[in-house]
Amino acid sequence: MSHGRAPRRRFTLLAAPLAAAALALTLTACDSGSKTSGGGDTNFVTGNGGIATAPKGERADAPELDGETVDGKQLDLADYKGKIIVLNAWGSWCAPCRLEAKYFKQVAEATKDKGVQFVGINTRDNSKSNAVEFEKAHGTPYPSFYDRTGKLLLRFPKGTFRLQSIPSTVVIDRDGKLAARFVGPMDDTDLHKMLDPLIAEK
């Protein structure tokens, strides 16, 4: 009678750490509002609001980004040269991304005439259709790269995007330099705190 119990015990012992590892991965994959930011190689300094900024003249170069969008078009950031570019890494599977989507839409529309261009980087979505449905549901007014495996995010210098924390947002100034970063979901107030000083720069 005891022969059937031992394998079950061993399975339970193995399943527990596997479940814990899966839970840890889930928790780090979608950031619900952590305000931690690292300087890395980007000269970012984190303020009280969790927004990390780099002083003008000490900003790192933004990487070149080009590729396919979630709706199958080609996109190259070089086409937005001279604009302030807001890059937001998101996934349709990410609850905080859904919460912040309306604010990104609002601020993208409000700052468009001020030389600001929003661009999404959709990551870890196994299907483009999920990403397309997300954009339709939230009325996203700007394009998004489809970066399922995170290859585009890996082009950024250390201290910029944290691949294990989605959503994450980076702003590139008019000179193509990495000017600000935020890890976690943002609202319209956060976005304006990040963007308004850059809009005012000469």
N, C-alpha and C positions, 0 to 999 in steps of 0.2 A: 504493500500500500504506500510505502514511503517513497517509492521510485518516482512517482509523478509529482511530488512536491518540490524536490530539489531543483529541477529545471525552472519551475515557476519562481522560486526564490532568487535564482541567479538572474532571471529575466528582470525581476523587480529591481534588483540591485543595479543592473546595467541601465535600466530605463530611467531611474531617478537622475543620475548625472546628465544623461542625454537631454532630458526634459529641462533641466536647469540651464544647460548650455543654450538650448533653443530659446528659452525665455530671455536669457541675457542678450542674445542676438536681436530679438524682437525689440527689447527696450532700447538698445543703442541705435537701432536702425531708423527710428522715427522719433525725433526730439520734440517733446511737448512744451519746451520753453526754457531749457537750460541756458543760462546767460554766460557760460564759460567760454572764453575765447583765448587763443594763444597767439603770441607774437610771431613765433616761427621766424622765417626769413623775410617778412613783409613789413617790418617796422610798425606793425599795428600796436596801438595802445588802447586798452579797453576802458571806456568811461563807465560812469555809474549806471547808465541805462543798459549796459551790456553790448553797446555798439562799439566795435573796435575800429579806430581810424588811424591813418598814417598821415603825418604832416606833408604838405605840398613840398616837393623837392627831395623827399625821402621815400617816395613810393616806388614799389617794385613794378616792373613791366608786366602787363597782363599778357597771358599767352594768346597765341592765334587760335581761334576757334572756327571751325567750319564743319559742315556735315549735313545730314538729313534731318528734317523736322518730323514731328509726329504725324503730320499729314502728307509726308512723302516729298516735300519740296526741298530745295537746296538752300542753305543759309550760311552766310559768312559774316562774322562780326566786323570784318574790315569794311563792310558796306555802311556801317554806322560810325565811321571815323569822324571825330570832332564832336560826337554826342556823349552825354553821360549815359552809361549803360548799366542797367540793373539786371544782374544775373541771379535767378532764383532756382535752386535745385529742389525738385519736388517729385512726388510719385502719387499715382492715383490711389495707391494702397495706404497712404499716410494720412491719418485723421487730422493732425495739425495742419497739413497742407490744405485740406479742405476748408478748415476754419479760416486760414489767412487769405484764401483765394479772392474773396470779395474785396478785401482791402488792396490787394495788388491791382485788381481791376480798377478800383476807384482812383488810386494814385497814378497809375499808368495813364489814365485818361486825363487826369488833372494836370499832369506835368508834360504831356506830349508836346505842347506848344512852347515849352521852356527848354527844348533840346534834350529831353530825356527819353531813352528808348529802353523798354523792358524786354527781356528775353528769358524764357524758361529753359531749364535743362531737366528734362524728364529722365529719371533713372530708376533702374530695377523694376520697370514694368515689363513683364514678359510678352505683352501684346500691345502693339500700337493702338489697337482699337480701344483698350482701356484708357489710354492717355487721351485719345480723341474725344471719348465720351466725357471725360473729366473736364476738358476744355469747353465742350459744348454746354455741359451742365452749369458751369460757372461763368460762361460768357467771356472767356479769356480773350482780350483784344490784341494780343501780341503772340509772336511765334515761339515755339519751344523746340530745342534740339531733342532728338530721341537718342538717349545715351544709356541703353539698357545695362551695360556692364560697367559704366562709370569711367570709360576711357578719356572722355573730355575733361572730367573733373580731375583726373590724374595729371593733366597738363599744368595745373595751377601750382605755384610754389608752396612749399611747406608752410603751414600757418594760415592758409586761405580757407579752402573748403575742407570740412571734416567728413570723409566719406561715410562714416558710421552715424552721422547726425543729419537727418533730413527732416524738415526743411533747413536750408542754409542759404544765405544771400550775400552776394558780393557786389560792390559797386566799382565801376571803372570810370575814371574821370575823363575829361575832354581830351587829355593828352595820352590816353591809352594806358594809364597807370592804375594800379590797385589802390583804391582810396579808402574803402570801408568794408566791414564785414559784420554779419550777425548770424549767430547759430540759434536756430529755433524759429517758431512762428512769429510773424510780425503783424501789427495792425497799422492803420493809417498814420497814427501818431509816431510810431517807431520809424516808419518809412520817411516821413517828412523830416524827422530829426536827422536821419542819415543823409537825405538828399538836399535839403534846403541850403546847408553850408556849401555844398558843391555847386549848386545852381548859382550861388552868389559869387563864387570864385571868378576872378578875371584872368 
